[in-house]
Amino acid sequence: MPNVNEQTSALSQVQDQAVNELLRVAPVADDLARRFQEAGFSLALVGGSVRDALLGRLGNDLDFTTDARPQDVLKIVRPWADAVWEVGIAFGTVGAQKDVRVGDVDRSFQIEVTTYRSEAYDRTSRKPEVAYGDSIEEDLVRRDFTVNAMALALPAKEFIDPHGGLDDLAARVLRTPGTPEASFSDDPLRMMRAARFAAQLDFEVAPEVVTALREMAGRIDIVSAERVRDELNKLVLSAHPRKGLTLLVDTGLADHVLPELPALRLESDEHHRHKDVYEHTLIVLEQAMALEDAGPDLALRLAALLHDIGKPRTRRFEGDGRVSFHHHEVVGAKMTKKRMTALKYSNELVKDVSRLVELHLRFHGYGTGEWTDSAVRRYVRDAGPLLDRLHKLTRSDCTTRNRRRAAALSRAYDGLEERIAKLQEQEELDSIRPDLDGNQIMEILGVKPGPAVGQAYKHMLELRLENGPMERDAAVAALKEWWAEQQG
């Protein structure tokens, strides 16, 4: 067996260059390490920072581990950092921000320093119990995956890899330092992290890890909804979400965290173009990603993922042998709201995603352009600030393999967008309001604030949507005519 020195000398030139690159772009690491050394403690860059450096994708987030206890870490970091926060100190983590100049560029590093530790879950607890350790080897063995269980001791620059993480990184595979059963028992959220890292890094998951995921999927139920949601977000926002979502579904994890997704595997869609609605959904998600123009869009991706979840509940077998899903968008919007609320999403995001799900079929009534200007105005009004996302979701929902049909749908939507743009230019559709506001209505009708004013406002808004802008005299006449009908 080779000794540690032989293993260290066996690092390839590329690996050495990666470590040197890490230190070149992060001089802040050596500076901080010297301060820990002077205080009598050890410091090592660890986990995702080392992994990302070796992959050539290191950013400004740096993770360190140390034998210093949290209060000692604070004493060292406070005089040095530009900002310090203690939100994770109960779990042994001190956060800091350090602004430095690297070459000709000013960079702001987000730093976390965590005391060597081990974590374990009580089977009835949602929170890990934290116990501090005394060696980096003890710290690394409790980490989730071998590719995250590498460290670079500083300032000596000693590469530490007791679990073969470098080999797994080269093989693009996710394994656990110990047995996957022990790892997932310590923190069941690691099962979600397996899917997330597979999606983020485009790695395969080792067969023994997949087996443990299947056997232990139910353990995810003790993890808080907030932690599950955060991992799901990272997965959905990754470069390869299909990979992670497929793993969640195939192992049964999705049955516990997003059961509406695996339910789609059982259903054929109304056009019989796909083996099931589940596959259609994954294609829609990928097509929506391709339309993003400002980076990953969580609301759009969640809407793509959830847009058809109402289909299982609305499936009907018609007399001619077809399968229909009437009003699945309405049912799906309610299901989306319920699931996202359970996962503790913000009220605003719940509202936006469920609204997109509700509206995603509206365009299919457009045909070849038969909509009136009134219908176009209502489409824009109902979408509101979500219009751009609705455009992308609707276009993504076309997954037919019939090129002629796909081209026709694309042309029809091009035509709708052109009409929207023309009307927006003419009428400022983004801020549709009645031609008379509430104060004017009260003055014209001689009434005080109350239900009648709201009813009159709603009537005038309907006229605005139906007919477009009205001259003031015409608007006043229309209001008075409506009011006379109400009094009669």
N, C-alpha and C positions, 0 to 999 in steps of 0.2 A: 504494500500500500504506500503511495507517495505521502511524504510528510507535508506539513503546512507550507514550508518554504518552497518545496517543489510545486505544490499547487499554485502558490502565488506567482512563481516565475513562469508558470505555464499559461498565464493570461496572454491572450493574443495581443498583437500590436494594436488592432482595432479597439479592443477592450481598454487598453492603456490610454489610447487616445480619447476614448469616451470619458474616462475618469478625469483626464487632464482638462478636457473641454468643460466638464462640470465645474472644476475648480477655477477655470479661467473666467467663466461667466458668473461665478458666485464667489467672489473674493470675500464676501461677507461671511462665508462659512469658516474660513481660516481665522478671521478676526474674532469671531465668536468663540471658536474652539480654544484660542489662546487665553481668553478670559476665563473659561471654565478650567483650563489647565492650571492657571495661576491660582485659582481658588481651590485646587486640589481635587477636581472632578474630571471625569471623562466625557467626551462628546463625540457623537457619530452621526453622520448623515444616514438616513435610513429609509426603508420602505419604498414608497412610490417615487421619491426623489431619485434614488439610486436607479430604480427600474427605468424611469423616464430618461435619465441621463444616458443610460446604455442604449436606449431606443432612439436617442437623438431628439427627444421631444420635451426636454426640461423647460419649465416655465419659471415664473417668479415665486412659486409656492415651494418652500423648503421645509422638510420634516427632519427633526433631530431627535435622538434619544440620549439619555444621560443617566448616570448613577446618582446625580444630585436630586434631592427631594424638592417638591414644588416651591417651598419657601426659599430654599437656597437658589433655585433657578430665578426666582423673582429678584433676589438681591443682586444677581449677576447681570440680568437682562435690563432691569429698569434704568440704570445709568447710561446704558449703551443704546437702547432702542429709541425710535422716534415715537412709538406708541406701544402700550402693553395692555393686554386684556386677560381677565382671569375667568372667563366664562366656563372654561373646561377644567379648572383647577381641581374640582372634586374628583376628576378622573385622571389627575396627574399631569395635565397639559397646561402649559402657559403659552399664550399667543403673543406675537410681537410684530411690529412693522419696522423695517429698516430701509431708509432711503440712501442709496449710494450712487456714485458715478462710476460706471464701467466703461472705460475708454472714453468715447465722446457722448455716451448716452446716460441719462439719469434713469435709474431703475428703482422701483419700490418693491422690496421683497416682503412677502407674507410668510412669517416663520412660526412654526409650532415646535416647542421643546417638551418632550414627554419623558417622565421618569420611567426607567425600566419597570415593567409591570407584567402581570398576568391577569387575565379576566376569566370569569366563569359565571354562568347563569344559574341561578336557582330555578328549578323547574316551574315554580309558581311566580317568578319575578319577571318584570319587563325590563329591569335595569341590571347591567353587569356589576358584579362585585369586583372592586379593584384591590389588588394586592401588589405592593411594590417588590421588585426583584433587585438583585445585587450584581447581575452580570448581563452583558449584552447577549450572550448565547441563550440565557433564560428568556430574555425579551424576544429574541427572534423566533424561538420555537413556538411562541404563542400567537404568531402572526398568521393571517388568513391563508396566504398562498406563498409558495417558495419564491416566486418572482418578486414578492414584496418582503421577503425575509433576508435581504442582503443589506449590508451596511458598509460605510466607509468611515473608519475611525480617523478622527482628526485631532491634531494637525499632522499626525504621522502618515496619513493617506494609506492606511492598511485596509485592503479589501477583505471583507468578512462574508463568507458564503457557506455556512455549515450544512445547508440543505439542498445544494445543487441548483439554486435559483438561476444561475447563469446558464446552465445547460438547458433548463426548462424555458428560459427566455429565448435561447437560440432555436429551440424546438417549437416555440409558440404554443406552449401547453400550460394549463393551470393545474397544479397539484398542491396539496397541503403539506406543510412541514412534518406534521405527525399524521395520524390517521384522520381521514375526513370526518369520521364519526365523532372523534374527540374534538376536532376543530369546530364542527357545527353545534356540538353540545355546549361548548364554551360560549358561543355567540351565534344563535340561529340566523342572524341577519347575514352571516357570511354566505348563506345559500343564495340570497339575493345578489350578493356581491360577486359570486361566481358568474351569474348571468350578466351582470353589469360589466365586469372586466372582459368577458368573452365578446360583448358588444363593442366596448370601447377599443380594445386592443386587437380585435379580430383573431383571438386565440381559440384553440380547441380546449375542451375540458376533459381531463383524464377520465378513463372509464370508471375507475373506482370512486371518483368524486361524483360522477353522474349517478352511480348506484346509490351512494349515500344520500344524494339529493332526493331520489325517489323514496327511499326508505324513511327519511326524516322530514319530509315536506311539512307535515303537520306541526312540527316544532316552531315554524315561523309564526304561529298564532300567538305566541307569548311576546313577540316583539311589538313595540308601539307602532301605531299607524303612521306617526310622523317619520320614523326611521325607515319604514317600508316605502313610504311615499318618496322620500329623498333618494333612495336607491333606484326606484322606478323612474324618477325623473332623469337621473344620470344615464340610465339605460336607454330611455326613449330619445334623449338628446345626443346619443352617441352616433358614431359613423356607421355602425352596423347593427341597428336595433333588432332587425329580424333574427339575428343570431341569438341574442339574449332572450327575446320573447319566445322563440321556439324552444329554448331550453326550459324556460318557466313552464310552458304548456306541456312539454313532453315528460317532465319530471313530476308534474302534479302540483308544483308550487303555485302556479297561476290559479288553481282551484281555490286557494286560500287567500290570495291577494288581489286577483282580478278575474273572478270566475266567469265573467261575461265573455272573456276572450276564448277560452277553450270551448265554451258552449257553441261558438260559431262553427266548429269543425263538423257538427252534425247536420248542418243545413246546406241545401243547394240554393244558389241564388236564382232570381226569377228569370234570368236569361240562359241558365244552364251553360255558362261560359267557363265555369271553374268547378273544380272538384268540390269545393265548399266555400262558404262565405269567409271562413278563416283565412284561406289563401288569398282571396280577393282583398281582404282587409290589409294584409301585409304588403300587397302590391300597391294599394292606395297610399299607404304610409310612405313607401319608398318613392312613389311618384310625387307626393307632396313635398318630400325632402328635396327632390330635384328642382322644385319651383321656388325654394327659399332664396331670397336675394339679400338677406342681411344676417346670415348665420342661423343656427338652429332655432326654431320657433316652437316653444313648448305647447302653446295653445293650438296651433295648427296640427302638430303631430298627435296630440291627444285626441283632437277631433277626428283625425284620420283613423286612429286606432279604434275609436269608439263609435264611429258614425253608423254602423250597422248592428249594434248590439241589441236593437229592438226586434230584429228579425225572428229569432227563435220564438218569441212570445206572440208574434203576429202571423206566423206561418199558416197558410190555408191551402188545401188541395182543391183546385178548381175542377169543374166537371170535364173540361177539355184536357185534363192531365197536367196542366201547368201548376206551378207553385207560386202563390202570391204572398206578399208581405205588406198589405195595406196599412198605412199610417205607422209604419215602423219607425219613421223619423220622429214622430211625436212620442211614442212609447220609449224610443231610444234616448230622447232628450231627458225624460224623467229618470230613466235608469242611470244615465250619465251623472245627473245631479246627485242621485243617491249614492253612487259609488264614490264619486270624487269628494263628497261631503264626509263619507266614512273614512276616507284616506286623509282627511284634514287639509284639503286644498283651500286656498283663500276663496272667499265669497266671490270676488271678482273673476277669478279664473274659472270657477264652477259655472258662473253665469255665462261667460264667454264661450266655453267649450260646449255646454249644453245648448246654447243658442245656435252655434254652428251645426251641431247634430240635427237640430230641429229644422234648419233651413237648407240642408244639403240637397234635398230633392226638388226644391222650388223651381230650379231652372228647367227641369224636365217638362214643365208645362209650357215652355217657351216655343217648342216646336221648331218651325223654320222662320220664326220672327213674327208670329201672330199677336204678340202682346201689344196692348195699347200703351201709350205714353203713361197712362195712369198706372198700369201694372208695373211698368219699369220704375216709376217713382216709388211705389210701395215696396218693391224689391230692395231698392236702395235704402228707404226709410227703415225697413225691418232689419236689414243688416247693420245699419249704423256704422260705427267705427270698425266693424268686423268685415266690411265689404271686400277688402283686399284678400283677407284670409278665405272668405267664402268663394271668391273667384278661384283661388288655388285648390281648395278642397273639392269644388265641383269639377274642375278640370281633372283632378287626380282620380276622381271616382269613375272615370271612364277606363275600364280595363278590358274591353272587348278585343278579341283577336281579329275581328272583322275590320279590315283596314278602311273599307268604304264607310262603314258606320262610324268608326272612330273619327275619320276625317270630317264627316257630316256634323257630328257633335261639336268638334273643335271649331268648325266654321260658324255654327250657330252661336257658340259662346263668344266667338270673336265679334259677331254681329251684335250681341247683347252688350258687350263691353263698349263697342263703338257708340251705341245708342245712349248708354249711361253717360259716356264722356260728353256727348253732344248736349244732352239735357243738363248735365252738371254745369257746362259752360253757359247755358242759357238761363238756368234757374237756381243755381247754387243748391243742388240737391242735398249736399251734405248737411245742410242746416234748414231743412224744410220746416216752415212755420206757417200758420194761417195768415191770411192777408190782414187780419185784425188781431191785435193782442188782447189780453184780458182787460186791461184798463180801457181800451177803446170800446170793447164790447159792453162794459158796464156803463160807459158814458152814452153810447148810442141807445141802449135799451133802458137806461135810467134805473138800473138795479144795483144792489149792493153785493159784495162778495158772498158766494154761496153756490149750491149745486147747479143752479141755472147757468151760471157763468161757465162752469166746467163743461156742461152739456153744449152750450153755444160754441165754446172753443173747439170741442171735438167735432161738431158739425162743420165748422169753418175749415178745420184741418182736412176733413174728408173731401170737401169741395176743392181745396188746394191740390190734394193728391189726384183727384179725378180730372180736374180741368186745367191744372197749371196755375200760374200767377193770374190774379184778377186786379183790374183797376179798382181804386178805392170806392168809387161810386157804385160799381157793380157789386163789390163785396158788402157794402152797407145795405144795398137793396136785397141781396141774398140773405143777409142776417135778419133783416126786418121781416122778410117773407117767412123765414123759418120760425121766428118768434110769434108771428101772428097765428101760424098753424098750431103752435104749442098752447096759445091762449084759447084757441077755439075748441 
